[in-house]
Amino acid sequence: MSTSEHARALSAKGAAKGGRARAEMLSPEERAEIGRRAAEARWGSEPIPRAVSTGTLKIADRTISCAVLENGKRLLTQGTFMTAIGRAEKAKGGTGSVRYMQGIGLPPFLAENLREFVDEDLLQMTSPIAHGSLKLAVGW
């Protein structure tokens, strides 16, 4: 039995009722606090800047999604930028933004053999920025 089949079977037996009953007993403030703690546990206590404006940037026949964050920073989203330069939308596992955010390697759109040509200014401009629009995303 797959996980979703198992979940449906439990739901049919009433397993979801406890969660609904608990939510109905909580005040909106208590639900918000529980949600805040859950988000903090998942993403950390540092607030994630939100996009106040989003749009697209068209260059030749390429379209790149972009955003302006509430802190005024402007960024290009990773997936559409990578696609625009002819790369896969997401880097292979163990490479790309995750490694770069940990201070290992170069941005996913630059090959490691180019390191000697990348100066500190370029590294600063290409530091990944976690941000929220409709979902958590990474951009430069």
C-alpha positions in Angstrom: 0.0 0.0 0.0 1.5 3.4 -1.0 1.7 6.3 1.5 -1.2 8.2 0.0 -3.4 5.0 -0.1 -2.5 4.5 3.6 -3.3 8.1 4.4 -6.6 7.8 2.7 -7.4 4.7 4.6 -6.6 6.4 7.9 -8.7 9.4 6.9 -11.7 7.2 6.1 -11.4 5.8 9.6 -11.6 9.3 11.1 -7.9 9.9 11.8 -8.2 13.5 10.6 -11.0 14.4 13.0 -8.6 15.0 15.9 -6.7 17.7 14.1 -9.9 19.5 13.1 -11.3 19.3 16.6 -8.1 20.7 18.1 -8.0 23.5 15.5 -11.7 24.4 16.3 -10.8 24.7 20.0 -7.9 27.0 19.5 -8.2 30.8 19.3 -6.9 32.5 16.1 -4.0 33.8 18.2 -3.1 30.3 19.4 -3.3 28.9 15.8 -1.0 31.8 14.6 1.5 31.1 17.3 1.6 27.4 16.5 2.1 28.2 12.8 4.8 30.7 13.7 6.7 28.2 15.8 6.4 25.6 13.0 7.7 28.0 10.4 10.6 29.0 12.7 11.5 25.4 13.3 11.5 24.8 9.5 13.1 28.0 8.2 14.9 29.5 11.3 14.1 32.6 13.3 15.5 35.1 10.7 12.6 36.6 8.9 12.4 35.8 5.2 11.9 38.9 3.1 8.7 38.9 1.0 8.3 40.0 -2.6 6.3 43.2 -2.7 6.3 43.2 -6.5 6.9 40.5 -9.1 7.2 40.5 -12.8 9.1 39.3 -15.8 12.2 40.6 -17.6 12.2 39.8 -21.4 15.6 39.7 -23.1 15.6 38.5 -26.7 13.3 35.4 -26.7 14.1 34.6 -23.0 11.8 35.4 -20.0 13.3 35.7 -16.5 11.0 36.1 -13.4 12.1 38.9 -11.2 11.0 40.5 -7.9 11.5 43.5 -5.6 11.7 42.5 -2.0 10.3 44.5 0.9 13.8 45.5 1.9 14.3 47.1 -1.6 16.5 44.4 -3.1 15.8 43.4 -6.6 16.5 39.9 -7.8 16.1 37.4 -10.6 14.7 34.1 -9.7 17.0 31.1 -10.0 14.9 28.7 -12.0 14.0 31.0 -14.8 17.5 32.6 -14.9 19.1 29.1 -15.2 16.6 28.2 -18.0 17.3 31.5 -19.8 21.0 30.7 -20.0 20.3 27.2 -21.3 20.9 25.3 -18.1 18.6 23.0 -16.1 16.2 24.9 -13.9 17.6 23.2 -10.8 21.2 22.2 -10.1 22.0 18.5 -9.7 21.9 17.2 -6.1 24.9 18.2 -4.0 25.7 21.2 -6.2 24.2 24.6 -6.9 22.6 27.0 -4.5 22.6 24.7 -1.4 26.4 24.3 -1.6 26.9 28.0 -2.5 24.7 29.1 0.4 27.0 27.0 2.7 30.0 28.9 1.4 31.2 26.0 -0.8 31.7 26.5 -4.5 30.5 29.0 -7.0 26.9 30.0 -8.0 25.2 27.2 -10.0 25.4 29.1 -13.2 29.3 29.3 -13.1 31.5 26.3 -13.7 34.1 25.6 -11.0 36.9 25.9 -13.5 36.1 29.6 -13.8 36.9 30.4 -10.2 40.2 32.2 -10.9 38.2 34.7 -13.0 35.5 35.4 -10.4 36.3 38.4 -8.1 34.7 39.2 -4.8 32.3 41.8 -6.3 30.7 39.1 -8.5 30.4 36.7 -5.6 28.7 39.4 -3.6 26.2 40.2 -6.4 25.4 36.5 -6.9 24.8 35.6 -3.3 21.6 33.6 -3.1 18.7 35.4 -1.4 15.9 33.2 0.1 12.6 35.1 -0.3 8.9 34.4 -0.1 6.4 35.2 -2.8 3.8 32.4 -3.2 6.4 29.9 -1.8 9.9 30.0 -0.5 12.3 30.7 -3.4 15.9 31.5 -4.1 17.1 34.3 -6.4 20.1 36.5 -7.1 
